[in-house]
Amino acid sequence: MTLSSVEIKQHPVTSPSPLLPVEILVLILQPQWKRCEDIITWNDMVNVMLSCSLALRTLYAIARANLYNDIRLPSRLKSLRLFLRTVRESFGGHCPAHALHVIQDMLWDRCEPAKKYAMLAEEIISCCTELRYLELEDRYSPQFTSGRSLPEYPYLKRLKVCGLNIHFLAPLLPRLRNLESFEVIHCHSSCDLVEEHSPPSFKLLTLSISRARLSRDQCKWLFASSSQSIKSLKVQEVGASLGSLADVMGAFVKKLHINHLHDCQAISGFVNLQSLRIDEFDLHMDTLRDNMQSSLKTFAFNWSRKTIQHNVPQLLRCNWQPSLQSLDIYHSPTVMVENISDEARQRLVAINNHLIEPCAARGIQINWLP
C-alpha cells in the first residue's frame, strides 16, 4: 500500500528536528553584551551573527536585525559610502539601528574629506528613525546645516554630544520630542541660537554638562521646555554656566551632582534640592551654610581626612540642614581590609569616628560607598 505524504511519520530520533520557533531563535541570538562594555566579546558575537545570516533565511533576518542594532560608523569615507548604499538597497533607506555612535577618530589633513564625512553621516542619521540612543563626538560630526529635511525621532531617549558646536546641532534638537537624557561634553555655541532656530520641546529627566560654556540665553533656548521636568543635574567645570542653569531650572531640580563647586553663590538658585553631591569638598563651611536654601535629605561627597575630621562634622554640629537623613561617602577606605596593619586600621577608625558621633546625635545614616 502506498502511503501519502500526510501519512508518513518521521522517526523521533533519526529524523532531523524541526526548526525552533522564531521567538526562541531571537532569544538565543540576542547579544547579551554592549559594544562599549566588552569589545572582544562583541566582535565574537558579530562573527557568529555573520555565520548565522548565511545558514538559513530565518536566521538571516534575526542575525541582520542584531547586527544593525548597535552601529559605530566607520572613519573611512569609502566604508561610510558602502554602509549608506547597504541601507538604501537592503533596508529601503530606513536603517533599523537602535543605537548609533558617530565618533570621528581620524585626523584629516584637508577640510574637504571632513565635510564629506559630515554630510554622509548626516544622511545616515536621517535614515535611522528608530534610534533609542545617539552619540555624536568630535568636530567633524554631522552639522545638520545642509538644509536637509530631518525626520522625527519618536523613540530616541538618550543623546550624548562631545566637542560639538551647539549651533550645528540646533536643527536636530527640535526633532527629539521624547528625549529624556542629554549629556553635553566640551561643547559651546558661537552663534545666537534664539534668533536662528526654533527651540527644542523635549522633556528631559536627566542632564549632564561637562567642560561647557553656555550663556543664560543659550541655556534658556536649550532647556526651557524641560525646566519643570528635569530631576537630576550633573555639572563639571561649567564656570558661570552653573548660575545660568540655576536661573532656568533651579526651582525644579531635585538632585544635583557637582564635581567641584567654584561659584558658591550659584548653588543658592537650586531651592528645592533633596540630594546634593560635591565630589571635591574643600569649601569654607560658612559659604556652603549661608548659600544653601534647599532642605536636603541626602548629602554626598568623596572621602578625605579633612572632610571627615573637620568640614562635615562642623556643619552637622551647627544644625546645618535639619532635614538631612543620610550621608553618602564615596571612595571611602574600609577598616575591614585584611592586608592593612592594625595601626592603619585603628587610625581609620579614629578618623571616621569624628563623623560618626555627630551623625549618631542627629540620627543621620552613613552610607560608605566604593
N, C-alpha and C positions, 0 to 999 in steps of 0.2 A: 504494500500500500504506500502510495506516495503521500508524504506529509507536506502540507502547505507551510509557508514560512511563518505563519502565525502559530502553527502547532509545534514548531521546533523550539526546544528549550535548551538554553546554554548550560553547560556544566558549571556547577557552582565554584569549582576550584580551578579547572584548567582554562576556562573561558576568560578573556580579558575583562577586567572590571569596567563598568560604565564610568563615563566622565563625572567627576564630582560636580555638585551644584555650583553655579556661578558665585553664590554668596560665600561658600566655603573657600573657593579659589581666591576670591578677593581678600579674605582674611589671611590666607596662607601667604599670599604675595605682598601683602601690605607692609611696607618698610616700618620697622619699629625704631629707627634712628633718624635723627635730623642731620642734614648735611653739616651744620655748624657744630654738632656735638661730636661726631665720630666720622671723619672724612674717609678713613680707611675702610670701615665697615660699610659706609655709604657707597664707595666705589665697588666693593664686592657685590652689594645688592644690585647696583646698576648692571654689572655683568650678568647676574642671574636673570634680571628682567630682560636683557637683550637676548639671552638664550631662550627664555620662555616665549618671547614675541615671535621667534622663528619656528616654534614647535606646533602650535595649534591656533586656529583663528580666535577661539575664545580666550586663550591665554594671551594672544597678541593684544586684544582690546584691553584686558586688565593690566598687562605689563606696560602698555603705552600710556595709560592713564597715570600709573605710578611714576613712570619716567618723566612725565611732564608736570608732575605735581609741584616740584620744588626746583626752580631753574636759576642757575647763576650764568648770566650772559658772558660769553667768551670775550676776550680782549681784542682778538684779531678781527679786522673788518671782513675778511673772507668768510670766517666762521659765522659772523653775525648775519651776513647776507644769506648763507646757506640755511641758518636756522629760520630766518624770516621766510625763505622760499618753502621750507618744510611746513611752516604754519599755514601758509597760503594753500599749498597743494594737498596736504594731509588733513587739515582741520577746517578748510574753507575760510581761512582768515580769522578764526576765533580760537586762540590758544587756550587750553583748559587749565593752565597753571594756577595754582592756589598761592604760591609764594614765588616772588621774583626778586633777584638780587642783581642790581646794576652797579658793579664795583669795578671801576676802570683802574687797573694797576699797571698800565703801560705808559711809559714816558714818551710822548710824541715829540719828534724833532720839528715837525711843521704843524701849523694850525689847521691845515686843510683836512688831514685824517681825523683830527679831533672833532671837527664839525660834522664830518660824515658819520662818525661813530654816534654822536649825539642824536643826529637825525634818524639813524637806523634804530637806535634804542627807543627813541620816542615812538616810532611806528610800531615796534614790538609791544610796547606798553599799551598802546591804543588797541591792540588785538586781545589783550588779557583782561577781559571784563569780569572774570570770575575770581580775581585776586582776593586773598584774605590778608596778605602781608606784602608790603613793597619796601625795598631798601634801595636808596639812591646814595651813592658815595662818589666823591671826587668832583672836581670842577668840569670834567668832561662828560658828566652825566647829562641826560636829556634836559633841554632848556624850555621846552613847551612854548616857544615863541615863533614857531613856523607858520602859525595861522591854522594849523590842523584842527578840525573839529573833534574834541575829545569826548569819549563816551562817558556814561555814568559808571561808577564802580560801587554797586549796591552792597557787595559783600566785604569790601575792604575795611578791616577793623584796625590794623596796625600799620603805621608809616614811620620809617626811620630815614632821615636825611643827614648827610655828613659832608661838610666842605662845600656847600652849595650857596649860591646867591638866591635868597628867597624870592627875589624879583622874577627869576626864571621859573620858579616853581609855582608862582601865583596862579597861572591859568588852570593848573591841575587841581588845586585845593578845593575849589567850589564843586568839583565832581565827586568829592568824597563825603557824601552826606551822612554816612553811618560810621565815620572814623571814631574810634574810642581811645586809641593810644597813639601819641605823637612824640617821637624822640628827635630832638634837634641838636646836632653837634657841630661846633665850629662853623656856624652859618652867620650870614649878615644880609643886609639889603642896602644896595647903593641907590635905590630909587624910592620914590614915594608910592607905596602900594595903594594908598587910599584913592588917589586920583585916577590911576590907570586900570585897576581891576576891581571886579566885584568881590566882596569879602566871602570867605567860606562860611558854610552854615552847619558844619558838623557839631556834634555834642560830645566833646571829649570827656573821658573819665580820668585819664592819667596823662600827665605832661612831664617830659624830661628835657631840660635845656642845659647844655654844657658848652662853655667857651664861646658864647654867642653874645652879640651886642645888638639889641633891638630897642628902638625908641618907644616912647609911650604910644604914639600913633601906630607904629608897626605892631606893637603888642595888641592894641585895640582892634586893628584890622584882622589879625590872625585869630584872636581868642575871645573876642566879644561875644560871639554866638555860643561859646562854651563856658562863659564866665560862671554861670549858675550850675553847670553840670560837673565841672572838674572837682574831683575829690582829693586827688593826690598830685602834688607838685614836687619835682626833684630838680634842683639847680646846682650848678658847679661853675665857678669862675664866670659869672654873668655881670659883675660890676653893678653899675647903676640900673641895669635892666631889672634887677630884683624889685626896685621901687616901682618901675613901670608895671610889672606883673602884679604887684600888690594893688596898684590903682585899679587894674582891670578886673581881677578875680579875688582879691584879698578877703572879701566878705564871705566867700563861699568855700574856699579850700579848707579841708578838714585835716589833711596830712601833708606836712612839709618836711622835705629832706634837703639839708644844705651841707655841702662839703666843707666849706669854710665861710663863715659869716664876716664879710668886710663892712657892709653897710648895716650897722646896728639899728638905725632909725627905720629902715625899710621893713623890718620884721613887725613893727607896730601896725602895719597895714593889714596883717593877717589876723583878724579879730576873732575868728571862730575856729581856730585850730584846736584839734583834740589830740594830735600827735605831732611832736617836733623831734627831728633828729639833726644834730650838728656833729659831723664827724670829727673835725679838728676843734676842740673845745679849749680855747685859750683867751676867752673874753674876760673883761673885768665884770665882776659879779653885779655891781650896781648898774652897769649898762644893760645887761640882759634883764635884770629885775625891773628896771624902770621902763623898758620898751616892750614888755610882753603884756598885751591886753587880753589875750586868749585865756581860756580856762582849760589847761591841758589835763588829759588823762594819762598820757604816756610821754616820757621824755627819754630820748636815746642819744648815746654818744659813744665814741671809741675810748677804750680803757687807756689811762695813763696815770702815773703816780700822782701828778699834780691834781688831776681831775678827781681822783678817788679820795685823796687825803685832804684837799683844801676846797676846790671850786664848788663841787656839788654839795658836800656837807654844809658849807657856808650858806648856800641857797636854801637848803632844807630847814636849817635851824632858824632862819628868819621868816619861816612860814610862807616861802615862795610857792605859788601855785597850790592853794589849799585843796583844789580838786584832783591833784595828782594821785594816781593809783598804782603806777608801776614805772620802773626804770629799766630800759633795755640797754645793756652794756655789751658792745661788740668787741671782738678780738681780745677778750679778757684772758689772761693767763690762768690756768686752772691750778688749784692747790693739790689736785689728786693725781698729777702726773707722776709716774713711778720713777722716772730717770732723773728727777731733781733731788738735790740734797735736802736733808731735814732743815738745815738752816735757811735755805732758799724758800722752802715751803712755809716755815714759820714767818718769814719776812713778808710773804704774800698775804698770809692770813692777817698779819698786823696792819698791812696797808688797806685791805678790804674792810677790816673792822671799823675804819674811820667812816665808811659809808653805811655799814650795816646798822650801826647804833641809831643814827638819826632816822633811817628808814623804818626801823622797828618802832621807834617812838611815834611815828605818824601812820603806821600801818601800810607802808608802801612796799609793794612786792618788787624784788630784784630778779631780773632775768639775765643770766650770764650767757651770752651768745657767742658762737665761734666766728 
